[in-house]
Amino acid sequence: MSIKPYILGQVVARGGMAEVYRGLHVGQDGFRRLVAIKRILPHHAQNAEFTEMFKDEAHIGQRLQHANIVKVEGFDIIDGSASIIMEFVDGADLRSVLSAIENKRPSAGKRHFLPNALCAYIIAEAARGLHYAHTRRDDITGKPLNIVHRDISPQNLLISWEGEVKITDFGIAAADRDFKQTETKAGIVKGKYSYMSPEQISGKKCDARTDVFALSVVLWEMLAMRRLFTADNEIDVIEMVRHCKIPGRLKDFNPNINEELEAIVMRGITKDPRKRFESMESLEKTLRAYLAKHHSSTSGTDLSSYIKDALNEKREASQEEMRKILTSTQLPTAAANSSTSKQSREISMDDAPETHATLTVGRARTNLGTNIATPKTATITGSPYSSRQRQQSNQPDRLRNTPHSSRNRNSNIQSAPNSNHFLILIAMLTLVIFAGAFFKNYRNAAKQSLMLTIRSTPSPVRIKINERDHAGGRYVASPAKIKLDPGLNSVEISRPGYTTEKRLINTNDGIPKQPPSIRLKTTEVFAPVRIQYNGTEPVLVSVNDGFFKTQMSPSANVAQVQDIAHAQASYLVVINAEKRAILRCNFTPLNSSERRPLIVTITPQAAGCEVSGPGKGDH
């Protein structure tokens, strides 16, 4: 039985789903070594989807054995939460390095920058590791695993005190469907917005060039010492990424950048994937050629010296924490450190989870069957399934020792497995029928599920979807139905005289969450306008291109517009039953009020209108 006692040390990173600890693994022989433990947050511990995602990350990590990728050693349950045991990298993440440089006091009025040579070296090393991941093939079948990291950022690039560069966190990596147990649904966008590629943030298919874009964004930020895609809110960030809006030339932010290096960076962050580096290998070779030409002596030793100096205090604190962990006497017992110690197992290529039926429903795939076919050489130590097998294998021995007078009862017991098999068969058939019906209904619903209803107060409003005018820029009444693209969408609701409201909506695989009713706040002083109609036929009166619309007739001949902004040049159009405009009046309300509004009197027969009260107009 494999027992893995761990001591959880200091938390070194925390996200919305998990946290990473500096930890200690104590072997059965008492040998101690430092590890990194990525553990699901306790309030997510019972979430089966998160647990499967963790298993996927462990499976992907164990396939990737490369000097520039953090090694994943296994998967376990620690204190009731799914955990990934990883290689401990004694150093700091790139974000910490950049922050330390940024916080240095300017010398002689000059800002501090990470040397260009080290920037190029770090990215070249990371590109080397990512190219290995992108081109990794299955050891047995030889098929490409099609791994794409999708979450490259400064936080996920680790630099050891010895100058090694390592990529970590393949938690949302895309991979071959037959390899992963979970898959990202169509329209679901995962990752950090500021480092996504335009195609990724739009929910489109990602490949190696998506990681090329993200890594090039990191290089841009290292050289400029500022964020590339940054704004006051997420919606604006998404729009910057979607349209690849670059704030300026690199040389504007760092005068030490030469044109050759800037050209490399800009090729990597081109909006069109076809114009980027076609692979990480191409990016790495280009950076190596640049280094050979301009900084031929740059090596990991130079990087080591630099970060030791830049993060000296952090390094000392880290070493002190390591000493405390390594000398700790509070060794956990097997029971205290693994709530599933009886079921403890490592995920490796010769080991698989217990075989069981699963149902995965998505837009393009329904899979009813085993998660992974257990290889003949697989060993699942102490799993519930193997325990049941042992119980069943021991059952005949107990039956042979039963007195002869109990033979009838025993024969019933012996026939139980056959009955169980029959019941299991019926259950499986029922599940297949149910799954087929559910999937059919789901697919039919998904075809229409990109329609969303927007409710706003006041109404009507103008709507923009992903910076494009809805309904040709015309005003639409609430509730208004809009169509969203798969993935992340920005929806903007506006009306003159009111705040402009933006909402970020994720279609969530064709099932968008309906936003609450949107109430726009006033920003202007309003000047009410009263419309009086002196006509004999019903007409439609539209003010300011649909800002206000009303049907008027001899019996309904007065209408009030309450929220036209003071001093706003306005107009109304009278449209007859044949949908022809028969009259247009211009007016500008000034200092009007509900008691004393601007009055616009329209008389179609005379082809004219009259403006009276606190304002002016012409016809």
C-alpha positions in Angstrom: 0.0 0.0 0.0 1.3 3.4 -1.0 1.2 5.9 1.8 2.3 9.5 1.2 2.6 11.6 4.3 2.9 15.3 3.6 3.5 18.5 5.6 1.9 21.5 4.1 4.1 24.5 4.5 3.6 28.1 3.4 1.1 29.0 0.7 3.1 30.5 -2.2 0.2 31.1 -4.7 -3.5 31.2 -4.6 -6.2 31.3 -7.3 -9.9 31.0 -7.5 -9.9 27.2 -7.6 -6.7 26.1 -6.0 -3.7 27.1 -3.9 0.0 26.0 -4.1 1.9 25.1 -1.0 5.6 24.7 -0.4 5.4 21.2 1.1 7.5 18.3 2.5 7.2 14.7 1.5 8.5 12.1 4.0 9.2 8.7 2.5 8.8 5.4 4.4 12.6 5.3 4.9 12.4 8.8 6.6 13.9 10.6 3.6 12.7 14.1 3.4 12.4 16.3 0.3 10.6 19.5 -0.7 7.7 19.4 -3.1 5.1 21.8 -4.4 1.5 20.8 -3.7 -1.3 22.3 -5.7 -4.5 21.7 -3.8 -8.1 22.4 -4.6 -9.5 25.0 -2.2 -11.6 23.3 0.6 -14.9 24.8 -0.5 -14.4 23.2 -4.0 -13.2 19.9 -2.7 -16.5 18.1 -3.4 -16.8 19.5 -6.9 -16.4 16.4 -9.2 -15.7 18.5 -12.3 -12.8 20.3 -10.5 -11.4 17.0 -9.3 -11.5 15.6 -12.9 -9.8 18.8 -14.2 -7.1 18.2 -11.6 -6.6 14.6 -12.7 -6.4 15.9 -16.3 -3.7 18.3 -15.3 -1.8 15.5 -13.5 -2.1 13.3 -16.6 -0.8 16.0 -18.9 2.0 17.0 -16.5 3.2 13.4 -16.2 3.4 13.1 -20.0 5.7 16.2 -20.1 9.2 15.3 -19.0 11.3 18.3 -20.1 13.9 20.6 -18.4 11.8 23.7 -19.1 8.5 22.2 -17.7 7.8 21.8 -14.0 7.6 18.0 -13.4 4.4 16.6 -12.1 5.0 13.6 -9.8 1.5 12.4 -9.0 -2.1 13.0 -7.8 -3.3 12.4 -4.3 -6.0 13.4 -1.8 -4.6 15.5 1.0 -6.8 16.6 3.9 -9.9 15.8 1.9 -8.9 17.8 -1.2 -7.6 16.6 -4.6 -3.9 17.6 -4.9 -1.2 17.5 -7.5 2.4 16.8 -6.3 4.9 18.7 -8.3 8.6 19.3 -8.5 9.6 22.1 -6.1 11.3 25.0 -8.0 13.4 27.0 -5.6 13.1 30.5 -7.1 10.4 32.9 -8.1 7.8 33.5 -10.8 8.5 36.0 -13.5 5.8 38.4 -12.2 7.7 38.6 -8.9 10.9 39.4 -10.8 9.2 42.2 -12.8 7.6 43.6 -9.6 10.9 43.7 -7.8 12.5 45.6 -10.7 9.6 48.0 -10.9 9.8 48.8 -7.2 13.4 49.8 -7.4 14.1 53.5 -6.9 14.9 55.2 -10.2 18.6 55.9 -10.5 19.4 59.4 -11.9 15.8 59.8 -12.9 15.9 56.6 -15.1 13.6 53.7 -14.8 14.9 50.2 -14.3 14.5 47.5 -17.0 15.2 43.8 -17.2 18.1 43.6 -19.6 17.1 42.9 -23.2 19.4 39.9 -23.4 17.8 38.2 -20.3 14.3 38.9 -21.7 15.1 37.2 -24.9 16.9 34.3 -23.1 13.9 33.7 -20.7 11.4 33.6 -23.6 13.6 31.4 -25.7 13.9 28.9 -22.9 10.1 29.0 -22.3 9.5 28.6 -26.1 11.7 25.5 -26.0 9.6 23.8 -23.4 6.3 24.8 -25.0 7.5 23.5 -28.4 8.1 20.1 -26.7 4.6 20.2 -25.2 3.0 21.2 -28.6 4.7 18.3 -30.5 4.4 15.6 -27.8 3.1 12.3 -29.1 1.5 9.4 -27.3 4.1 6.9 -26.3 2.0 3.9 -27.4 0.0 5.1 -30.4 2.4 7.8 -31.7 -0.6 10.1 -32.2 0.0 13.8 -31.4 -1.5 14.8 -28.0 -2.3 18.3 -29.4 -1.4 20.0 -26.1 -1.9 23.8 -26.0 -1.2 25.5 -22.7 -3.7 28.4 -23.2 -2.7 30.2 -19.9 0.8 31.5 -20.5 1.5 34.5 -18.2 4.3 35.8 -16.1 2.8 34.0 -13.1 3.2 30.6 -14.9 6.9 31.1 -15.8 9.2 30.1 -13.0 12.8 31.0 -12.7 15.0 29.1 -10.3 17.8 30.8 -8.3 20.2 28.8 -10.6 18.8 30.4 -13.7 16.5 27.6 -15.0 13.3 28.7 -16.7 10.3 26.4 -16.2 6.6 26.5 -17.4 3.9 25.5 -14.9 0.2 25.2 -14.6 -1.3 23.1 -17.5 -4.6 23.2 -15.6 -6.6 24.5 -18.6 -4.5 23.1 -21.3 -6.3 21.9 -24.4 -5.4 18.4 -25.4 -6.5 15.4 -27.5 -10.1 14.4 -26.5 -9.1 10.8 -26.1 -6.4 11.8 -23.7 -8.4 14.2 -21.4 -11.3 13.2 -19.2 -12.8 16.7 -19.3 -12.9 19.1 -22.2 -13.6 22.8 -22.5 -17.1 23.3 -23.8 -17.6 25.2 -27.0 -18.0 28.9 -26.1 -16.3 28.6 -22.8 -13.2 30.8 -22.5 -10.7 30.0 -19.8 -7.5 31.9 -18.9 -6.3 35.4 -18.2 -7.9 37.9 -20.5 -4.7 40.1 -20.8 -2.7 37.1 -22.2 -5.3 35.5 -24.5 -5.0 35.6 -28.2 -7.8 37.3 -30.3 -9.0 33.9 -31.4 -9.0 32.4 -27.9 -10.9 35.3 -26.4 -13.5 34.9 -29.2 -14.0 31.3 -28.3 -12.5 30.0 -31.5 -10.2 27.0 -31.9 -6.7 27.3 -30.4 -3.4 25.8 -31.6 0.3 26.4 -30.9 0.1 29.9 -32.3 -2.2 30.8 -29.4 0.6 30.2 -27.0 3.0 32.0 -29.4 0.8 35.1 -29.0 0.6 34.8 -25.2 4.4 34.3 -24.8 5.1 37.3 -27.1 2.7 39.4 -24.9 4.9 38.4 -21.9 8.0 39.4 -23.9 6.5 42.8 -24.8 5.7 43.4 -21.1 9.2 42.4 -19.9 10.8 44.8 -22.3 8.3 47.7 -21.8 8.0 47.1 -18.0 4.2 47.7 -18.2 1.1 45.7 -19.1 0.2 45.5 -22.8 -3.6 45.0 -22.5 -4.9 46.9 -19.5 -8.0 49.0 -18.9 -10.4 50.0 -16.1 -12.7 47.0 -16.6 -12.7 43.5 -18.1 -14.9 44.4 -21.0 -12.5 47.0 -22.3 -9.6 44.6 -21.9 -11.4 42.0 -23.9 -12.1 44.5 -26.7 -8.4 45.5 -26.7 -7.4 41.9 -27.1 -10.1 41.0 -29.6 -8.9 43.9 -31.9 -5.2 43.6 -30.8 -4.9 47.2 -29.9 -1.3 48.0 -29.1 -0.8 51.2 -27.1 2.4 52.2 -28.9 5.8 51.2 -30.1 8.1 49.4 -27.7 10.7 52.1 -28.2 8.2 54.6 -26.8 8.4 52.8 -23.4 11.9 51.5 -23.5 14.5 53.5 -25.5 17.0 50.6 -25.3 15.0 48.4 -27.7 16.4 48.0 -31.2 14.3 47.5 -34.3 15.3 43.9 -34.7 14.0 42.9 -31.3 10.9 44.9 -31.6 10.1 43.3 -35.0 10.4 39.8 -33.3 7.9 40.9 -30.6 5.5 42.4 -33.0 5.4 39.4 -35.2 4.5 37.3 -32.2 1.5 39.5 -31.3 0.1 39.9 -34.8 -3.7 39.6 -34.7 -3.8 37.2 -37.7 -2.4 33.8 -36.5 -1.1 33.1 -40.1 1.3 36.0 -39.8 2.8 35.0 -36.4 5.6 32.6 -35.9 4.2 29.3 -37.1 5.6 27.4 -34.0 7.4 27.9 -30.8 10.5 26.4 -32.4 10.5 29.2 -35.0 10.2 31.8 -32.2 13.0 30.2 -30.2 15.3 30.0 -33.2 14.7 33.6 -34.0 15.5 34.7 -30.4 18.6 32.5 -30.3 19.8 34.1 -33.5 19.2 37.6 -32.0 21.1 36.6 -28.9 24.0 35.1 -30.9 24.3 38.4 -32.9 23.9 40.9 -30.1 24.5 39.1 -26.7 26.4 35.9 -27.5 27.6 35.3 -23.9 24.2 35.4 -22.3 23.5 32.2 -20.3 21.5 30.8 -17.3 24.4 31.9 -15.1 23.7 35.5 -15.9 20.0 35.1 -15.2 20.9 33.4 -11.9 23.1 36.2 -10.8 20.5 38.8 -11.8 17.5 37.4 -10.0 19.5 36.5 -6.9 20.4 40.2 -6.6 17.0 41.5 -7.6 15.1 39.3 -5.1 17.7 38.8 -2.4 15.2 39.4 0.5 12.7 37.0 -1.0 15.4 34.4 -1.5 16.5 34.6 2.1 12.9 34.3 3.4 12.3 31.3 1.1 15.5 29.6 2.4 14.4 30.2 6.0 11.0 28.7 5.3 12.6 25.7 3.6 14.8 25.1 6.7 11.7 25.2 8.9 10.0 22.6 6.8 13.0 20.3 6.5 13.6 20.3 10.2 9.9 20.0 11.3 9.3 17.3 13.8 5.5 17.3 13.3 5.4 14.4 10.9 1.9 13.4 9.9 0.6 9.9 10.3 -0.7 8.1 7.3 -4.3 8.5 8.4 -3.9 12.2 9.2 -2.5 13.1 5.8 -4.7 11.3 3.4 -8.4 10.9 3.9 -8.2 8.2 1.2 -5.0 6.5 2.3 -6.7 3.1 1.8 -7.4 4.1 -1.8 -4.1 6.0 -2.3 -2.8 5.9 -5.8 -0.5 7.8 -8.2 -1.6 8.7 -11.6 0.9 7.4 -14.1 0.8 6.0 -17.6 0.6 2.4 -16.2 -2.2 3.3 -13.9 -5.8 4.5 -14.4 -8.8 5.5 -12.3 -11.3 2.8 -11.5 -13.2 1.7 -14.6 -16.8 3.0 -14.6 -19.5 4.4 -16.9 -19.5 8.1 -17.6 -21.7 10.4 -19.6 -20.1 13.5 -21.2 -22.5 15.7 -23.0 -21.2 18.5 -25.3 -22.0 20.1 -28.6 -20.0 17.7 -30.6 -19.4 14.6 -28.4 -21.3 12.2 -26.2 -19.3 9.4 -24.7 -20.8 6.6 -22.7 -18.2 4.1 -21.5 -15.0 3.9 -19.5 -12.9 6.8 -18.7 -9.7 5.1 -19.6 -9.3 1.4 -20.5 -7.0 0.0 -17.8 -3.9 -1.5 -19.4 -3.0 -5.1 -18.6 0.0 -3.9 -16.6 -2.0 -1.4 -14.6 -2.0 -1.7 -10.8 -4.7 0.2 -8.8 -3.6 -0.2 -5.2 -6.5 -0.6 -2.8 -9.2 0.9 -5.0 -12.8 0.2 -4.1 -13.1 -1.9 -7.2 -10.2 -4.2 -6.3 -11.6 -4.5 -2.7 -14.9 -5.7 -4.1 -13.0 -8.2 -6.3 -11.2 -9.6 -3.2 -14.5 -9.9 -1.4 -16.1 -11.8 -4.3 -13.1 -14.0 -4.7 -13.2 -15.0 -1.0 -17.0 -15.7 -1.1 -16.7 -19.2 -2.6 -14.4 -20.2 0.3 -16.9 -19.1 2.8 -19.7 -21.0 1.0 -17.7 -24.2 1.0 -17.4 -24.0 4.8 -21.2 -23.6 5.1 -23.1 -26.6 6.7 -25.0 -28.9 4.2 -28.4 -27.9 5.7 -27.8 -24.3 4.3 -27.4 -25.4 0.7 -30.6 -23.8 -0.6 -29.8 -20.5 1.0 -26.2 -20.7 -0.4 -27.5 -21.4 -3.9 -29.5 -18.2 -3.7 -26.4 -16.3 -2.7 -24.4 -17.9 -5.5 -27.0 -16.8 -8.1 -26.9 -13.2 -6.9 -24.0 -12.1 -9.2 -26.0 -13.2 -12.2 -29.0 -11.2 -11.0 -26.8 -8.3 -10.4 -25.4 -8.5 -13.9 -28.9 -8.5 -15.3 -29.9 -5.5 -13.3 -26.7 -3.7 -14.3 -27.5 -4.5 -18.0 -31.0 -3.0 -17.6 -29.6 0.1 -15.9 -27.0 0.6 -18.6 -29.6 0.3 -21.4 -31.9 2.8 -19.6 -28.9 5.2 -19.2 -28.1 4.9 -22.9 -31.8 5.6 -23.9 -31.9 8.5 -21.5 -28.6 9.9 -22.7 -29.7 9.8 -26.3 -33.0 11.6 -25.5 -31.2 14.2 -23.3 -28.5 14.8 -25.9 -31.0 15.3 -28.7 -33.0 17.8 -26.6 -29.8 19.5 -25.6 -28.5 19.8 -29.2 -31.9 21.2 -30.3 -31.9 23.7 -27.5 -28.3 24.7 -28.1 -29.2 25.7 -31.7 -31.5 28.5 -30.4 -29.7 29.3 -27.1 -27.6 32.1 -28.4 -30.5 34.5 -28.3 -30.6 36.7 -25.3 -33.3 39.1 -24.0 -32.1 42.5 -22.8 -34.4 44.5 -20.5 -33.6 48.1 -19.8 -35.1 51.1 -18.1 -35.7 53.6 -19.7 -36.6 52.3 -23.2 -35.8 52.3 -26.1 -32.0 52.1 -26.1 -29.1 51.6 -28.6 -27.2 48.3 -28.3 -23.8 47.4 -29.4 -22.5 43.8 -29.4 -18.8 43.3 -29.5 -18.4 47.0 -30.7 -20.8 46.4 -33.5 -24.1 48.3 -33.8 -27.2 46.2 -33.2 -30.2 46.8 -35.5 -28.1 49.2 -37.6 -27.6 51.5 -34.7 -31.3 52.2 -34.4 -33.1 52.4 -31.0 -34.8 49.2 -30.0 -37.5 48.9 -27.4 -37.1 46.8 -24.2 -37.3 43.8 -24.0 -35.0 43.4 -27.0 -33.8 40.1 -28.4 -30.1 39.9 -29.4 -28.0 37.2 -30.9 -24.6 36.5 -29.4 -21.5 34.8 -30.8 -20.2 31.7 -29.0 -17.7 32.7 -26.3 -17.3 36.0 -24.5 -19.4 38.9 -25.7 -19.5 42.5 -24.6 -22.9 44.1 -24.7 -23.2 47.9 -24.5 -26.5 49.7 -23.7 -26.8 53.4 -24.2 -29.3 56.3 -24.4 -28.5 60.0 -24.7 -28.7 61.7 -21.3 -27.9 58.5 -19.4 -24.9 56.4 -18.4 -23.7 53.8 -20.8 -23.8 50.3 -19.3 -21.6 47.4 -20.4 -22.1 43.8 -19.6 -19.7 40.8 -20.2 -21.8 37.8 -21.2 -20.4 34.3 -21.7 -22.7 32.1 -23.8 -21.6 29.1 -21.7 -21.9 26.6 -24.5 -25.0 28.1 -25.9 -26.8 28.7 -22.6 -26.1 32.3 -21.7 -27.1 33.6 -18.2 -29.8 36.1 -18.5 -28.5 39.4 -17.2 -30.7 41.3 -14.7 -32.8 44.2 -15.9 -30.5 47.1 -16.6 -31.3 50.5 -15.1 -29.5 53.5 -16.7 -28.7 56.4 -14.5 -29.3 60.0 -15.6 -26.3 62.2 -16.4 -28.0 65.3 -17.9 -30.6 67.9 -17.0 -33.7 67.1 -18.9 -36.0 69.6 -20.7 -39.5 68.0 -21.3 -41.2 68.5 -24.7 -44.9 68.2 -25.3 -46.1 67.2 -28.8 -49.6 68.3 -29.9 -51.1 66.7 -33.1 -53.6 68.6 -35.2 -54.4 66.0 -37.9 -57.2 63.8 -39.2 -55.4 60.5 -39.8 -53.4 58.2 -37.5 -49.7 58.7 -37.7 -46.4 57.6 -36.1 -44.3 60.3 -34.6 -40.6 59.5 -34.1 -38.3 61.8 -32.1 -34.5 61.7 -32.7 -34.4 58.6 -34.9 -36.4 56.4 -32.5 -35.3 57.9 -29.2 -39.1 58.4 -28.6 -41.9 56.9 -30.7 -45.7 57.1 -30.3 -48.8 56.6 -32.3 -51.0 59.7 -32.6 -54.5 60.3 -33.9 -57.3 62.8 -33.5 -58.4 61.1 -30.3 -54.8 60.6 -28.9 -53.3 63.9 -29.9 -51.0 64.8 -27.0 -47.7 63.1 -26.0 -44.9 64.1 -23.6 -41.2 63.4 -24.0 -39.7 63.7 -20.5 -36.0 63.0 -21.0 -34.6 65.0 -23.9 -31.4 66.7 -22.6 -31.4 70.5 -22.1 -30.2 72.3 -25.2 -30.0 69.2 -27.3 -30.7 69.9 -30.9 -33.6 67.5 -31.8 -36.1 66.7 -34.5 -39.3 64.7 -35.0 -40.6 63.0 -38.1 -44.3 62.3 -38.8 -44.9 59.0 -40.7 -48.3 58.2 -42.3 -50.0 54.8 -42.7 -48.1 54.2 -46.0 -44.9 54.5 -44.0 -43.9 57.7 -45.7 -42.4 60.7 -43.9 -44.8 63.6 -44.4 -43.4 66.1 -42.0 -40.1 67.0 -40.2 -39.7 69.5 -37.4 -36.5 70.7 -35.7 -36.4 72.1 -32.2 -34.1 72.7 -29.2 -35.6 72.6 -25.7 -34.2 75.3 -23.4 -35.0 75.6 -19.6 -38.3 73.8 -20.0 -40.0 71.9 -17.2 -42.9 69.6 -16.6 -45.1 72.6 -15.7 -43.8 74.7 -18.6 -42.6 72.3 -21.4 -41.5 73.2 -24.9 -44.6 72.6 -27.1 -44.3 71.3 -30.6 -47.6 71.5 -32.5 -47.7 69.5 -35.8 -50.3 70.1 -38.5 -49.8 67.7 -41.4 -52.5 69.3 -43.6 -50.6 72.6 -43.4 -47.2 70.7 -43.8 -45.8 72.6 -40.9 -45.2 72.7 -37.2 -45.1 75.4 -34.5 -42.7 75.6 -31.6 -43.7 77.6 -28.6 -42.5 77.9 -25.0 -38.9 77.9 -23.5 -37.0 76.8 -26.6 -36.6 77.4 -30.3 -37.3 75.5 -33.4 -37.9 75.7 -37.2 -39.8 73.7 -39.7 
